[in-house]
Amino acid sequence: HPFSVALHIDPPRLCLLPLGQRDGQGAADRNLPMEAAGRWFERLMRYARTSMSRKRVFADALLVYRLFFLKTRHAPWFYAALLNANLDSEGKLEKYLGSLRARGLVLGVDVNRSRGEFAVEDGRVRSGFGVVAGLDEEKVQRIVRARSRRPFDSFDDFVKRVGARHFDRGDVRRLIDAGAFDAFDSLRGEMTARVSARFAKRTAKARADAKGQLEFPFDV
């Protein structure tokens, strides 16, 4: 289907070829190989020979033309919208992110820059916290609110201000694995070890407090 073709195949110069131009001069002017132009035109004509009306066929073709234009001339905005529309489909996310990586247009998760969804930043697509498994909207908003007061200046700063109180060990580890703290120039293995030690202390303290509450200070 033309819509599927527009989203999943990437011949970026095709969008510059006027619809219905059969003579090849348009393809040559736009540095599009004649073989590719002919193949795509024949695909359109095969679609036109189906049982659907010709008006419907060329309406679809015009929409595909516009999708190619957006994909080529405004790729970051096109892909950001496409990714946000498919957040629940891991397979599609990986496919679209692969296309972006091949073009150098994707930025990873960053604790001081990412939002809940994908967003355009400096002409590239910044990955959102939505790609981090298990991180719900409430936790995302806690990060955003905390950094709006003051950006995090280190991994330990994040754990102290947000992580230790509102996140469990698994949440912080998944953020580490997603690269959310890579801008702090800390090794992921070291951060994982530090967070494990910190949460182990918190667990030990909670157990000690619970034990103290069960011990009566006087004889019954």
Secondary structure, 3 states (H helix, E strand, C coil): CHHHHHHHCCCHHHHHCCCCCCCCHHHHHCCCCHHHHHHHHHHHHHHHCCCCCHHHHHHHHHHHHHHHHHHHHCHHHHHHHHHHCCCCCHHHHHHHHHHHHHCCCEECCCCCCCCCCCEEECCEEECCHHHCCCCCHHHHHHHHHHHHHCCCCCHHHHHHHHHHHHCCHHHHHHHHHCCCCHHHCCCHHHHHHHHHHHHHHHHHHHHHHHHHHHCCCCCC
